[in-house]
Amino acid sequence: MPNPGDIIIPFDPEKKAAVEQFSGSGDLPIVEELTAAANKIYQKRVPAAVQLFIEKRPVPPPKPPKPRKTTPKTEAEL
């Protein structure tokens, strides 16, 4: 399941495989290149004051995972 900040885009699997096949050892992984591209779009479109506001906000701590519900075992399962 994707994280709330993840961006999912449709992309032809054959094209993805070709990108991976022809990527050199010095190339960034495709995810890192896409992240850099998304950051450039963010910097281009979001006003500087808004970017500063977002950067200054405290990051909330991650929520602890919800405890799993367990069902009582029957005598046959014990």
N, CA, C and O atoms as a Maestro MAE file, in Angstrom:
{
 s_m_m2io_version
 :::
 2.0.0
}

f_m_ct {
 s_m_title
 :::
 protein
 m_atom[312] {
  # First column is atom index #
  i_m_mmod_type
  r_m_x_coord
  r_m_y_coord
  r_m_z_coord
  i_m_residue_number
  s_m_chain_name
  s_m_pdb_residue_name
  s_m_pdb_atom_name
  i_m_atomic_number
  :::
  1 25 0.859 -1.183 0.000 1 A "MET " " N  " 7
  2 3 0.000 0.000 0.000 1 A "MET " " CA " 6
  3 2 0.902 1.243 0.000 1 A "MET " " C  " 6
  4 15 1.843 1.337 0.789 1 A "MET " " O  " 8
  5 25 0.607 2.175 -0.878 2 A "PRO " " N  " 7
  6 3 1.441 3.378 -0.954 2 A "PRO " " CA " 6
  7 2 1.289 4.276 0.270 2 A "PRO " " C  " 6
  8 15 0.257 4.284 0.941 2 A "PRO " " O  " 8
  9 25 2.327 5.012 0.530 3 A "ASN " " N  " 7
  10 3 2.286 6.010 1.596 3 A "ASN " " CA " 6
  11 2 1.470 7.204 1.123 3 A "ASN " " C  " 6
  12 15 1.323 7.397 -0.084 3 A "ASN " " O  " 8
  13 25 0.934 8.013 2.034 4 A "PRO " " N  " 7
  14 3 0.121 9.160 1.627 4 A "PRO " " CA " 6
  15 2 0.848 10.133 0.688 4 A "PRO " " C  " 6
  16 15 0.200 10.779 -0.135 4 A "PRO " " O  " 8
  17 25 2.162 10.251 0.791 5 A "GLY " " N  " 7
  18 3 2.902 11.179 -0.064 5 A "GLY " " CA " 6
  19 2 3.385 10.576 -1.371 5 A "GLY " " C  " 6
  20 15 3.991 11.276 -2.182 5 A "GLY " " O  " 8
  21 25 3.130 9.296 -1.594 6 A "ASP " " N  " 7
  22 3 3.588 8.649 -2.817 6 A "ASP " " CA " 6
  23 2 2.760 9.098 -4.013 6 A "ASP " " C  " 6
  24 15 1.567 9.378 -3.900 6 A "ASP " " O  " 8
  25 25 3.424 9.156 -5.152 7 A "ILE " " N  " 7
  26 3 2.756 9.456 -6.414 7 A "ILE " " CA " 6
  27 2 2.851 8.207 -7.269 7 A "ILE " " C  " 6
  28 15 3.944 7.686 -7.488 7 A "ILE " " O  " 8
  29 25 1.732 7.729 -7.747 8 A "ILE " " N  " 7
  30 3 1.711 6.538 -8.582 8 A "ILE " " CA " 6
  31 2 1.306 6.968 -9.990 8 A "ILE " " C  " 6
  32 15 0.274 7.610 -10.185 8 A "ILE " " O  " 8
  33 25 2.138 6.602 -10.968 9 A "ILE " " N  " 7
  34 3 1.836 6.964 -12.346 9 A "ILE " " CA " 6
  35 2 1.802 5.698 -13.202 9 A "ILE " " C  " 6
  36 15 2.579 4.769 -12.982 9 A "ILE " " O  " 8
  37 25 0.904 5.671 -14.170 10 A "PRO " " N  " 7
  38 3 0.900 4.511 -15.064 10 A "PRO " " CA " 6
  39 2 2.080 4.617 -16.034 10 A "PRO " " C  " 6
  40 15 2.387 5.701 -16.530 10 A "PRO " " O  " 8
  41 25 2.733 3.491 -16.299 11 A "PHE " " N  " 7
  42 3 3.858 3.466 -17.227 11 A "PHE " " CA " 6
  43 2 3.938 2.072 -17.825 11 A "PHE " " C  " 6
  44 15 3.827 1.069 -17.120 11 A "PHE " " O  " 8
  45 25 4.130 2.025 -19.113 12 A "ASP " " N  " 7
  46 3 4.201 0.761 -19.842 12 A "ASP " " CA " 6
  47 2 5.318 -0.110 -19.257 12 A "ASP " " C  " 6
  48 15 6.462 0.337 -19.173 12 A "ASP " " O  " 8
  49 25 5.006 -1.338 -18.856 13 A "PRO " " N  " 7
  50 3 6.020 -2.210 -18.263 13 A "PRO " " CA " 6
  51 2 7.208 -2.480 -19.196 13 A "PRO " " C  " 6
  52 15 8.341 -2.605 -18.731 13 A "PRO " " O  " 8
  53 25 6.956 -2.571 -20.510 14 A "GLU " " N  " 7
  54 3 8.056 -2.798 -21.456 14 A "GLU " " CA " 6
  55 2 8.996 -1.595 -21.490 14 A "GLU " " C  " 6
  56 15 10.214 -1.753 -21.576 14 A "GLU " " O  " 8
  57 25 8.429 -0.399 -21.421 15 A "LYS " " N  " 7
  58 3 9.259 0.809 -21.402 15 A "LYS " " CA " 6
  59 2 10.077 0.873 -20.118 15 A "LYS " " C  " 6
  60 15 11.251 1.243 -20.138 15 A "LYS " " O  " 8
  61 25 9.447 0.509 -19.003 16 A "LYS " " N  " 7
  62 3 10.173 0.494 -17.723 16 A "LYS " " CA " 6
  63 2 11.336 -0.489 -17.781 16 A "LYS " " C  " 6
  64 15 12.442 -0.181 -17.336 16 A "LYS " " O  " 8
  65 25 11.078 -1.675 -18.334 17 A "ALA " " N  " 7
  66 3 12.136 -2.678 -18.447 17 A "ALA " " CA " 6
  67 2 13.262 -2.173 -19.349 17 A "ALA " " C  " 6
  68 15 14.437 -2.417 -19.071 17 A "ALA " " O  " 8
  69 25 12.907 -1.468 -20.428 18 A "ALA " " N  " 7
  70 3 13.923 -0.923 -21.325 18 A "ALA " " CA " 6
  71 2 14.766 0.139 -20.627 18 A "ALA " " C  " 6
  72 15 15.985 0.174 -20.794 18 A "ALA " " O  " 8
  73 25 14.126 0.998 -19.850 19 A "VAL " " N  " 7
  74 3 14.868 2.018 -19.095 19 A "VAL " " CA " 6
  75 2 15.851 1.343 -18.147 19 A "VAL " " C  " 6
  76 15 17.011 1.743 -18.052 19 A "VAL " " O  " 8
  77 25 15.380 0.322 -17.450 20 A "GLU " " N  " 7
  78 3 16.249 -0.386 -16.506 20 A "GLU " " CA " 6
  79 2 17.389 -1.104 -17.228 20 A "GLU " " C  " 6
  80 15 18.519 -1.132 -16.741 20 A "GLU " " O  " 8
  81 25 17.086 -1.683 -18.386 21 A "GLN " " N  " 7
  82 3 18.101 -2.426 -19.129 21 A "GLN " " CA " 6
  83 2 19.204 -1.502 -19.653 21 A "GLN " " C  " 6
  84 15 20.381 -1.860 -19.624 21 A "GLN " " O  " 8
  85 25 18.826 -0.326 -20.128 22 A "PHE " " N  " 7
  86 3 19.791 0.565 -20.751 22 A "PHE " " CA " 6
  87 2 20.350 1.620 -19.798 22 A "PHE " " C  " 6
  88 15 21.077 2.519 -20.221 22 A "PHE " " O  " 8
  89 25 20.015 1.513 -18.531 23 A "SER " " N  " 7
  90 3 20.596 2.417 -17.542 23 A "SER " " CA " 6
  91 2 22.016 1.961 -17.247 23 A "SER " " C  " 6
  92 15 22.274 0.779 -17.019 23 A "SER " " O  " 8
  93 25 22.923 2.914 -17.257 24 A "GLY " " N  " 7
  94 3 24.310 2.584 -16.950 24 A "GLY " " CA " 6
  95 2 24.531 2.497 -15.455 24 A "GLY " " C  " 6
  96 15 23.670 2.880 -14.662 24 A "GLY " " O  " 8
  97 25 25.686 1.993 -15.082 25 A "SER " " N  " 7
  98 3 25.984 1.845 -13.662 25 A "SER " " CA " 6
  99 2 26.102 3.197 -12.961 25 A "SER " " C  " 6
  100 15 25.909 3.280 -11.748 25 A "SER " " O  " 8
  101 25 26.418 4.260 -13.712 26 A "GLY " " N  " 7
  102 3 26.544 5.581 -13.103 26 A "GLY " " CA " 6
  103 2 25.237 6.347 -13.056 26 A "GLY " " C  " 6
  104 15 25.171 7.425 -12.466 26 A "GLY " " O  " 8
  105 25 24.188 5.797 -13.677 27 A "ASP " " N  " 7
  106 3 22.887 6.477 -13.690 27 A "ASP " " CA " 6
  107 2 22.178 6.312 -12.356 27 A "ASP " " C  " 6
  108 15 22.331 5.304 -11.667 27 A "ASP " " O  " 8
  109 25 21.404 7.323 -12.015 28 A "LEU " " N  " 7
  110 3 20.570 7.224 -10.817 28 A "LEU " " CA " 6
  111 2 19.451 6.218 -11.072 28 A "LEU " " C  " 6
  112 15 19.001 6.072 -12.208 28 A "LEU " " O  " 8
  113 25 18.998 5.523 -10.027 29 A "PRO " " N  " 7
  114 3 17.820 4.665 -10.205 29 A "PRO " " CA " 6
  115 2 16.629 5.515 -10.651 29 A "PRO " " C  " 6
  116 15 16.535 6.693 -10.307 29 A "PRO " " O  " 8
  117 25 15.735 4.915 -11.410 30 A "ILE " " N  " 7
  118 3 14.598 5.652 -11.985 30 A "ILE " " CA " 6
  119 2 13.775 6.342 -10.898 30 A "ILE " " C  " 6
  120 15 13.283 7.450 -11.117 30 A "ILE " " O  " 8
  121 25 13.616 5.718 -9.742 31 A "VAL " " N  " 7
  122 3 12.830 6.328 -8.666 31 A "VAL " " CA " 6
  123 2 13.488 7.623 -8.204 31 A "VAL " " C  " 6
  124 15 12.800 8.607 -7.934 31 A "VAL " " O  " 8
  125 25 14.812 7.626 -8.113 32 A "GLU " " N  " 7
  126 3 15.511 8.841 -7.683 32 A "GLU " " CA " 6
  127 2 15.400 9.942 -8.736 32 A "GLU " " C  " 6
  128 15 15.259 11.115 -8.390 32 A "GLU " " O  " 8
  129 25 15.461 9.574 -10.018 33 A "GLU " " N  " 7
  130 3 15.298 10.580 -11.071 33 A "GLU " " CA " 6
  131 2 13.880 11.155 -11.064 33 A "GLU " " C  " 6
  132 15 13.693 12.358 -11.242 33 A "GLU " " O  " 8
  133 25 12.888 10.292 -10.858 34 A "LEU " " N  " 7
  134 3 11.508 10.775 -10.801 34 A "LEU " " CA " 6
  135 2 11.283 11.662 -9.584 34 A "LEU " " C  " 6
  136 15 10.550 12.648 -9.662 34 A "LEU " " O  " 8
  137 25 11.907 11.320 -8.464 35 A "THR " " N  " 7
  138 3 11.801 12.144 -7.262 35 A "THR " " CA " 6
  139 2 12.419 13.513 -7.509 35 A "THR " " C  " 6
  140 15 11.859 14.531 -7.102 35 A "THR " " O  " 8
  141 25 13.571 13.542 -8.175 36 A "ALA " " N  " 7
  142 3 14.221 14.821 -8.499 36 A "ALA " " CA " 6
  143 2 13.339 15.646 -9.432 36 A "ALA " " C  " 6
  144 15 13.234 16.862 -9.274 36 A "ALA " " O  " 8
  145 25 12.707 14.992 -10.398 37 A "ALA " " N  " 7
  146 3 11.817 15.705 -11.320 37 A "ALA " " CA " 6
  147 2 10.602 16.270 -10.574 37 A "ALA " " C  " 6
  148 15 10.186 17.400 -10.830 37 A "ALA " " O  " 8
  149 25 10.036 15.487 -9.656 38 A "ALA " " N  " 7
  150 3 8.883 15.962 -8.880 38 A "ALA " " CA " 6
  151 2 9.284 17.147 -8.004 38 A "ALA " " C  " 6
  152 15 8.504 18.085 -7.838 38 A "ALA " " O  " 8
  153 25 10.492 17.110 -7.442 39 A "ASN " " N  " 7
  154 3 10.964 18.236 -6.629 39 A "ASN " " CA " 6
  155 2 11.147 19.490 -7.478 39 A "ASN " " C  " 6
  156 15 10.867 20.593 -7.006 39 A "ASN " " O  " 8
  157 25 11.610 19.348 -8.717 40 A "LYS " " N  " 7
  158 3 11.751 20.506 -9.610 40 A "LYS " " CA " 6
  159 2 10.382 21.110 -9.926 40 A "LYS " " C  " 6
  160 15 10.232 22.332 -9.962 40 A "LYS " " O  " 8
  161 25 9.391 20.256 -10.154 41 A "ILE " " N  " 7
  162 3 8.030 20.743 -10.416 41 A "ILE " " CA " 6
  163 2 7.505 21.493 -9.189 41 A "ILE " " C  " 6
  164 15 6.903 22.560 -9.314 41 A "ILE " " O  " 8
  165 25 7.740 20.927 -8.009 42 A "TYR " " N  " 7
  166 3 7.318 21.559 -6.756 42 A "TYR " " CA " 6
  167 2 7.957 22.938 -6.618 42 A "TYR " " C  " 6
  168 15 7.269 23.915 -6.321 42 A "TYR " " O  " 8
  169 25 9.266 23.020 -6.833 43 A "GLN " " N  " 7
  170 3 9.977 24.299 -6.695 43 A "GLN " " CA " 6
  171 2 9.520 25.311 -7.738 43 A "GLN " " C  " 6
  172 15 9.502 26.513 -7.473 43 A "GLN " " O  " 8
  173 25 9.154 24.834 -8.915 44 A "LYS " " N  " 7
  174 3 8.715 25.727 -9.989 44 A "LYS " " CA " 6
  175 2 7.306 26.268 -9.733 44 A "LYS " " C  " 6
  176 15 7.040 27.443 -9.984 44 A "LYS " " O  " 8
  177 25 6.409 25.425 -9.239 45 A "ARG " " N  " 7
  178 3 4.998 25.801 -9.157 45 A "ARG " " CA " 6
  179 2 4.548 26.338 -7.805 45 A "ARG " " C  " 6
  180 15 3.614 27.136 -7.734 45 A "ARG " " O  " 8
  181 25 5.201 25.909 -6.735 46 A "VAL " " N  " 7
  182 3 4.752 26.327 -5.395 46 A "VAL " " CA " 6
  183 2 5.497 27.604 -5.004 46 A "VAL " " C  " 6
  184 15 6.726 27.640 -5.054 46 A "VAL " " O  " 8
  185 25 4.764 28.650 -4.616 47 A "PRO " " N  " 7
  186 3 5.420 29.902 -4.224 47 A "PRO " " CA " 6
  187 2 6.433 29.684 -3.094 47 A "PRO " " C  " 6
  188 15 6.248 28.826 -2.232 47 A "PRO " " O  " 8
  189 25 7.503 30.480 -3.121 48 A "ALA " " N  " 7
  190 3 8.584 30.346 -2.148 48 A "ALA " " CA " 6
  191 2 8.080 30.468 -0.709 48 A "ALA " " C  " 6
  192 15 8.554 29.758 0.177 48 A "ALA " " O  " 8
  193 25 7.127 31.359 -0.477 49 A "ALA " " N  " 7
  194 3 6.604 31.538 0.881 49 A "ALA " " CA " 6
  195 2 5.902 30.269 1.369 49 A "ALA " " C  " 6
  196 15 6.005 29.915 2.543 49 A "ALA " " O  " 8
  197 25 5.200 29.595 0.485 50 A "VAL " " N  " 7
  198 3 4.506 28.361 0.852 50 A "VAL " " CA " 6
  199 2 5.532 27.251 1.109 50 A "VAL " " C  " 6
  200 15 5.390 26.474 2.053 50 A "VAL " " O  " 8
  201 25 6.563 27.183 0.262 51 A "GLN " " N  " 7
  202 3 7.624 26.195 0.467 51 A "GLN " " CA " 6
  203 2 8.278 26.391 1.834 51 A "GLN " " C  " 6
  204 15 8.525 25.428 2.560 51 A "GLN " " O  " 8
  205 25 8.553 27.644 2.170 52 A "LEU " " N  " 7
  206 3 9.177 27.948 3.461 52 A "LEU " " CA " 6
  207 2 8.260 27.540 4.614 52 A "LEU " " C  " 6
  208 15 8.717 26.972 5.606 52 A "LEU " " O  " 8
  209 25 6.971 27.831 4.480 53 A "PHE " " N  " 7
  210 3 5.997 27.457 5.508 53 A "PHE " " CA " 6
  211 2 5.989 25.948 5.709 53 A "PHE " " C  " 6
  212 15 6.002 25.472 6.845 53 A "PHE " " O  " 8
  213 25 5.968 25.196 4.617 54 A "ILE " " N  " 7
  214 3 5.937 23.739 4.696 54 A "ILE " " CA " 6
  215 2 7.213 23.213 5.344 54 A "ILE " " C  " 6
  216 15 7.157 22.293 6.161 54 A "ILE " " O  " 8
  217 25 8.353 23.783 4.991 55 A "GLU " " N  " 7
  218 3 9.629 23.328 5.548 55 A "GLU " " CA " 6
  219 2 9.750 23.632 7.036 55 A "GLU " " C  " 6
  220 15 10.420 22.897 7.761 55 A "GLU " " O  " 8
  221 25 9.111 24.705 7.504 56 A "LYS " " N  " 7
  222 3 9.222 25.101 8.911 56 A "LYS " " CA " 6
  223 2 8.264 24.343 9.820 56 A "LYS " " C  " 6
  224 15 8.449 24.332 11.037 56 A "LYS " " O  " 8
  225 25 7.242 23.708 9.248 57 A "ARG " " N  " 7
  226 3 6.275 22.975 10.064 57 A "ARG " " CA " 6
  227 2 6.935 21.782 10.720 57 A "ARG " " C  " 6
  228 15 7.740 21.093 10.094 57 A "ARG " " O  " 8
  229 25 6.600 21.533 11.981 58 A "PRO " " N  " 7
  230 3 7.149 20.335 12.619 58 A "PRO " " CA " 6
  231 2 6.552 19.080 11.990 58 A "PRO " " C  " 6
  232 15 5.368 19.044 11.656 58 A "PRO " " O  " 8
  233 25 7.362 18.081 11.838 59 A "VAL " " N  " 7
  234 3 6.898 16.816 11.278 59 A "VAL " " CA " 6
  235 2 6.281 16.001 12.410 59 A "VAL " " C  " 6
  236 15 6.938 15.748 13.420 59 A "VAL " " O  " 8
  237 25 5.031 15.589 12.250 60 A "PRO " " N  " 7
  238 3 4.404 14.813 13.328 60 A "PRO " " CA " 6
  239 2 5.077 13.445 13.451 60 A "PRO " " C  " 6
  240 15 5.497 12.868 12.448 60 A "PRO " " O  " 8
  241 25 5.180 12.930 14.668 61 A "PRO " " N  " 7
  242 3 5.788 11.605 14.830 61 A "PRO " " CA " 6
  243 2 4.919 10.546 14.167 61 A "PRO " " C  " 6
  244 15 3.701 10.707 14.084 61 A "PRO " " O  " 8
  245 25 5.530 9.471 13.697 62 A "PRO " " N  " 7
  246 3 4.719 8.428 13.057 62 A "PRO " " CA " 6
  247 2 3.775 7.787 14.061 62 A "PRO " " C  " 6
  248 15 4.095 7.633 15.239 62 A "PRO " " O  " 8
  249 25 2.605 7.420 13.560 63 A "LYS " " N  " 7
  250 3 1.615 6.786 14.425 63 A "LYS " " CA " 6
  251 2 2.041 5.346 14.696 63 A "LYS " " C  " 6
  252 15 2.508 4.653 13.791 63 A "LYS " " O  " 8
  253 25 1.880 4.896 15.936 64 A "PRO " " N  " 7
  254 3 2.221 3.497 16.219 64 A "PRO " " CA " 6
  255 2 1.260 2.570 15.486 64 A "PRO " " C  " 6
  256 15 0.094 2.916 15.291 64 A "PRO " " O  " 8
  257 25 1.731 1.408 15.082 65 A "PRO " " N  " 7
  258 3 0.831 0.487 14.379 65 A "PRO " " CA " 6
  259 2 -0.304 0.035 15.284 65 A "PRO " " C  " 6
  260 15 -0.146 -0.108 16.497 65 A "PRO " " O  " 8
  261 25 -1.444 -0.182 14.658 66 A "LYS " " N  " 7
  262 3 -2.604 -0.641 15.424 66 A "LYS " " CA " 6
  263 2 -2.377 -2.088 15.843 66 A "LYS " " C  " 6
  264 15 -1.871 -2.897 15.065 66 A "LYS " " O  " 8
  265 25 -2.753 -2.406 17.067 67 A "PRO " " N  " 7
  266 3 -2.597 -3.806 17.499 67 A "PRO " " CA " 6
  267 2 -3.539 -4.704 16.710 67 A "PRO " " C  " 6
  268 15 -4.673 -4.338 16.399 67 A "PRO " " O  " 8
  269 25 -3.038 -5.875 16.403 68 A "ARG " " N  " 7
  270 3 -3.872 -6.827 15.666 68 A "ARG " " CA " 6
  271 2 -4.879 -7.456 16.601 68 A "ARG " " C  " 6
  272 15 -4.590 -7.737 17.764 68 A "ARG " " O  " 8
  273 25 -6.058 -7.668 16.069 69 A "LYS " " N  " 7
  274 3 -7.092 -8.334 16.855 69 A "LYS " " CA " 6
  275 2 -6.827 -9.831 16.795 69 A "LYS " " C  " 6
  276 15 -6.623 -10.404 15.725 69 A "LYS " " O  " 8
  277 25 -6.836 -10.429 17.937 70 A "THR " " N  " 7
  278 3 -6.659 -11.874 17.988 70 A "THR " " CA " 6
  279 2 -7.965 -12.508 18.414 70 A "THR " " C  " 6
  280 15 -8.688 -11.990 19.265 70 A "THR " " O  " 8
  281 25 -8.242 -13.619 17.812 71 A "THR " " N  " 7
  282 3 -9.457 -14.332 18.183 71 A "THR " " CA " 6
  283 2 -9.074 -15.426 19.165 71 A "THR " " C  " 6
  284 15 -8.027 -16.057 19.022 71 A "THR " " O  " 8
  285 25 -9.907 -15.648 20.145 72 A "PRO " " N  " 7
  286 3 -9.596 -16.712 21.110 72 A "PRO " " CA " 6
  287 2 -9.550 -18.074 20.388 72 A "PRO " " C  " 6
  288 15 -10.379 -18.362 19.525 72 A "PRO " " O  " 8
  289 25 -8.580 -18.883 20.757 73 A "LYS " " N  " 7
  290 3 -8.444 -20.203 20.139 73 A "LYS " " CA " 6
  291 2 -9.392 -21.179 20.815 73 A "LYS " " C  " 6
  292 15 -9.659 -21.110 22.015 73 A "LYS " " O  " 8
  293 25 -9.879 -22.078 19.999 74 A "THR " " N  " 7
  294 3 -10.744 -23.109 20.541 74 A "THR " " CA " 6
  295 2 -9.870 -24.226 21.114 74 A "THR " " C  " 6
  296 15 -8.659 -24.247 20.893 74 A "THR " " O  " 8
  297 25 -10.471 -25.127 21.829 75 A "GLU " " N  " 7
  298 3 -9.711 -26.229 22.421 75 A "GLU " " CA " 6
  299 2 -9.052 -27.089 21.358 75 A "GLU " " C  " 6
  300 15 -7.982 -27.647 21.601 75 A "GLU " " O  " 8
  301 25 -9.653 -27.210 20.204 76 A "ALA " " N  " 7
  302 3 -9.105 -28.023 19.128 76 A "ALA " " CA " 6
  303 2 -7.822 -27.409 18.574 76 A "ALA " " C  " 6
  304 15 -6.933 -28.138 18.133 76 A "ALA " " O  " 8
  305 25 -7.712 -26.083 18.588 77 A "GLU " " N  " 7
  306 3 -6.536 -25.403 18.044 77 A "GLU " " CA " 6
  307 2 -5.378 -25.412 19.042 77 A "GLU " " C  " 6
  308 15 -4.225 -25.270 18.635 77 A "GLU " " O  " 8
  309 25 -5.651 -25.572 20.315 78 A "LEU " " N  " 7
  310 3 -4.591 -25.564 21.312 78 A "LEU " " CA " 6
  311 2 -3.896 -26.851 21.296 78 A "LEU " " C  " 6
  312 15 -2.959 -27.056 22.068 78 A "LEU " " O  " 8
  :::
 }
 m_bond[311] {
  # First column is bond index #
  i_m_from
  i_m_to
  i_m_order
  :::
  1 1 2 1
  2 2 3 1
  3 3 4 2
  4 3 5 1
  5 5 6 1
  6 6 7 1
  7 7 8 2
  8 7 9 1
  9 9 10 1
  10 10 11 1
  11 11 12 2
  12 11 13 1
  13 13 14 1
  14 14 15 1
  15 15 16 2
  16 15 17 1
  17 17 18 1
  18 18 19 1
  19 19 20 2
  20 19 21 1
  21 21 22 1
  22 22 23 1
  23 23 24 2
  24 23 25 1
  25 25 26 1
  26 26 27 1
  27 27 28 2
  28 27 29 1
  29 29 30 1
  30 30 31 1
  31 31 32 2
  32 31 33 1
  33 33 34 1
  34 34 35 1
  35 35 36 2
  36 35 37 1
  37 37 38 1
  38 38 39 1
  39 39 40 2
  40 39 41 1
  41 41 42 1
  42 42 43 1
  43 43 44 2
  44 43 45 1
  45 45 46 1
  46 46 47 1
  47 47 48 2
  48 47 49 1
  49 49 50 1
  50 50 51 1
  51 51 52 2
  52 51 53 1
  53 53 54 1
  54 54 55 1
  55 55 56 2
  56 55 57 1
  57 57 58 1
  58 58 59 1
  59 59 60 2
  60 59 61 1
  61 61 62 1
  62 62 63 1
  63 63 64 2
  64 63 65 1
  65 65 66 1
  66 66 67 1
  67 67 68 2
  68 67 69 1
  69 69 70 1
  70 70 71 1
  71 71 72 2
  72 71 73 1
  73 73 74 1
  74 74 75 1
  75 75 76 2
  76 75 77 1
  77 77 78 1
  78 78 79 1
  79 79 80 2
  80 79 81 1
  81 81 82 1
  82 82 83 1
  83 83 84 2
  84 83 85 1
  85 85 86 1
  86 86 87 1
  87 87 88 2
  88 87 89 1
  89 89 90 1
  90 90 91 1
  91 91 92 2
  92 91 93 1
  93 93 94 1
  94 94 95 1
  95 95 96 2
  96 95 97 1
  97 97 98 1
  98 98 99 1
  99 99 100 2
  100 99 101 1
  101 101 102 1
  102 102 103 1
  103 103 104 2
  104 103 105 1
  105 105 106 1
  106 106 107 1
  107 107 108 2
  108 107 109 1
  109 109 110 1
  110 110 111 1
  111 111 112 2
  112 111 113 1
  113 113 114 1
  114 114 115 1
  115 115 116 2
  116 115 117 1
  117 117 118 1
  118 118 119 1
  119 119 120 2
  120 119 121 1
  121 121 122 1
  122 122 123 1
  123 123 124 2
  124 123 125 1
  125 125 126 1
  126 126 127 1
  127 127 128 2
  128 127 129 1
  129 129 130 1
  130 130 131 1
  131 131 132 2
  132 131 133 1
  133 133 134 1
  134 134 135 1
  135 135 136 2
  136 135 137 1
  137 137 138 1
  138 138 139 1
  139 139 140 2
  140 139 141 1
  141 141 142 1
  142 142 143 1
  143 143 144 2
  144 143 145 1
  145 145 146 1
  146 146 147 1
  147 147 148 2
  148 147 149 1
  149 149 150 1
  150 150 151 1
  151 151 152 2
  152 151 153 1
  153 153 154 1
  154 154 155 1
  155 155 156 2
  156 155 157 1
  157 157 158 1
  158 158 159 1
  159 159 160 2
  160 159 161 1
  161 161 162 1
  162 162 163 1
  163 163 164 2
  164 163 165 1
  165 165 166 1
  166 166 167 1
  167 167 168 2
  168 167 169 1
  169 169 170 1
  170 170 171 1
  171 171 172 2
  172 171 173 1
  173 173 174 1
  174 174 175 1
  175 175 176 2
  176 175 177 1
  177 177 178 1
  178 178 179 1
  179 179 180 2
  180 179 181 1
  181 181 182 1
  182 182 183 1
  183 183 184 2
  184 183 185 1
  185 185 186 1
  186 186 187 1
  187 187 188 2
  188 187 189 1
  189 189 190 1
  190 190 191 1
  191 191 192 2
  192 191 193 1
  193 193 194 1
  194 194 195 1
  195 195 196 2
  196 195 197 1
  197 197 198 1
  198 198 199 1
  199 199 200 2
  200 199 201 1
  201 201 202 1
  202 202 203 1
  203 203 204 2
  204 203 205 1
  205 205 206 1
  206 206 207 1
  207 207 208 2
  208 207 209 1
  209 209 210 1
  210 210 211 1
  211 211 212 2
  212 211 213 1
  213 213 214 1
  214 214 215 1
  215 215 216 2
  216 215 217 1
  217 217 218 1
  218 218 219 1
  219 219 220 2
  220 219 221 1
  221 221 222 1
  222 222 223 1
  223 223 224 2
  224 223 225 1
  225 225 226 1
  226 226 227 1
  227 227 228 2
  228 227 229 1
  229 229 230 1
  230 230 231 1
  231 231 232 2
  232 231 233 1
  233 233 234 1
  234 234 235 1
  235 235 236 2
  236 235 237 1
  237 237 238 1
  238 238 239 1
  239 239 240 2
  240 239 241 1
  241 241 242 1
  242 242 243 1
  243 243 244 2
  244 243 245 1
  245 245 246 1
  246 246 247 1
  247 247 248 2
  248 247 249 1
  249 249 250 1
  250 250 251 1
  251 251 252 2
  252 251 253 1
  253 253 254 1
  254 254 255 1
  255 255 256 2
  256 255 257 1
  257 257 258 1
  258 258 259 1
  259 259 260 2
  260 259 261 1
  261 261 262 1
  262 262 263 1
  263 263 264 2
  264 263 265 1
  265 265 266 1
  266 266 267 1
  267 267 268 2
  268 267 269 1
  269 269 270 1
  270 270 271 1
  271 271 272 2
  272 271 273 1
  273 273 274 1
  274 274 275 1
  275 275 276 2
  276 275 277 1
  277 277 278 1
  278 278 279 1
  279 279 280 2
  280 279 281 1
  281 281 282 1
  282 282 283 1
  283 283 284 2
  284 283 285 1
  285 285 286 1
  286 286 287 1
  287 287 288 2
  288 287 289 1
  289 289 290 1
  290 290 291 1
  291 291 292 2
  292 291 293 1
  293 293 294 1
  294 294 295 1
  295 295 296 2
  296 295 297 1
  297 297 298 1
  298 298 299 1
  299 299 300 2
  300 299 301 1
  301 301 302 1
  302 302 303 1
  303 303 304 2
  304 303 305 1
  305 305 306 1
  306 306 307 1
  307 307 308 2
  308 307 309 1
  309 309 310 1
  310 310 311 1
  311 311 312 2
  :::
 }
}
